[in-house]
C-alpha cells in the first residue's frame, strides 16, 4: 500500500507556528522528486533536500494558515482525498528537546 504521510504543526520557542513534513527514517520510502518539488513550490524548505532523513518545513502565519498548508500538502502533494480520515495527535515534545 501507500505509505502513511505524517505532517506536524509545531510551535517554536519564539511562539510561531511551523508546518513540518518529518524526515523519513531508513526503511520508509523517501519523498519522490515530484513530492519534494511540490513542497518547494508551496514554500517548504529542507536543510538538505537530497537527504531523506531531513524534514521539510514552512512557517505559518497563524493556526488557520497551518491547517490550510497541511490540507494542501495532503491533497496536492500526497494525493489524498479531501475527505480522507486523519489521525490527529496532540502532544508536547518539550521532554524530547530538553533531553
C-alpha positions in Angstrom: 0.0 0.0 0.0 0.9 3.7 0.1 3.0 5.0 3.0 1.4 6.8 5.8 2.0 10.5 5.5 2.9 12.4 8.6 2.7 16.2 9.0 3.2 18.2 12.1 2.2 21.6 13.3 4.8 22.7 15.7 5.1 25.8 17.9 8.7 27.2 18.0 10.3 28.7 21.1 9.5 32.1 19.6 5.8 31.2 19.7 5.5 31.0 15.9 3.9 28.0 14.1 5.7 25.8 11.6 4.3 23.1 9.4 6.7 20.1 9.2 6.9 17.1 7.0 9.3 14.9 9.0 12.3 13.2 7.5 11.8 9.6 6.5 13.8 7.1 8.6 15.6 4.2 7.0 13.1 1.6 5.7 10.4 4.2 4.9 10.1 5.2 1.2 11.7 8.6 0.7 9.8 11.5 -0.8 9.8 11.3 -4.6 11.4 14.1 -6.6 8.0 15.3 -7.7 6.8 15.5 -4.0 10.0 17.4 -3.0 9.4 19.8 -5.9 5.7 20.2 -4.9 6.7 21.0 -1.3 9.2 23.6 -2.5 6.5 25.2 -4.7 4.4 25.6 -1.6 7.0 27.4 0.4 8.6 24.4 2.2 12.4 24.1 2.5 14.8 21.4 3.7 18.3 21.9 5.1 19.4 19.1 2.7 16.7 18.3 0.1 18.6 15.2 -1.2 18.8 13.7 2.4 15.5 11.8 3.0 16.1 12.0 6.8 15.9 15.8 6.9 12.4 17.4 7.4 10.7 19.9 5.1 9.3 22.9 6.9 7.4 26.1 6.3 6.5 28.9 8.7 2.7 29.5 9.2 1.2 33.0 9.9 -1.4 31.6 12.2 -3.3 28.4 13.0 -5.6 28.8 10.0 -2.6 29.1 7.7 -1.1 26.0 9.3 -4.3 24.0 8.8 -4.5 25.2 5.2 -0.9 24.2 4.5 -1.5 20.7 6.0 -4.6 20.2 3.9 -2.9 21.4 0.7 0.1 19.1 1.2 -2.1 16.1 1.9 -4.2 16.7 -1.2 -1.9 18.4 -3.7 1.4 16.8 -2.8 0.4 13.4 -1.5 -2.8 12.9 -3.5 -5.1 12.3 -0.5 -8.8 12.9 -1.0 -10.4 16.0 0.7 -12.5 13.7 2.9 -9.6 11.4 3.9 -9.6 10.2 7.5 -6.9 11.9 9.6 -5.3 10.6 12.8 -4.7 13.8 14.9 -2.4 13.5 17.8 -1.9 16.4 20.3 1.2 16.4 22.3 4.2 18.1 23.6 7.8 17.4 22.5 9.4 19.5 25.2 10.8 16.5 27.1 12.5 15.3 23.8 14.1 18.7 23.3 15.2 19.0 26.9 16.8 15.5 27.0 
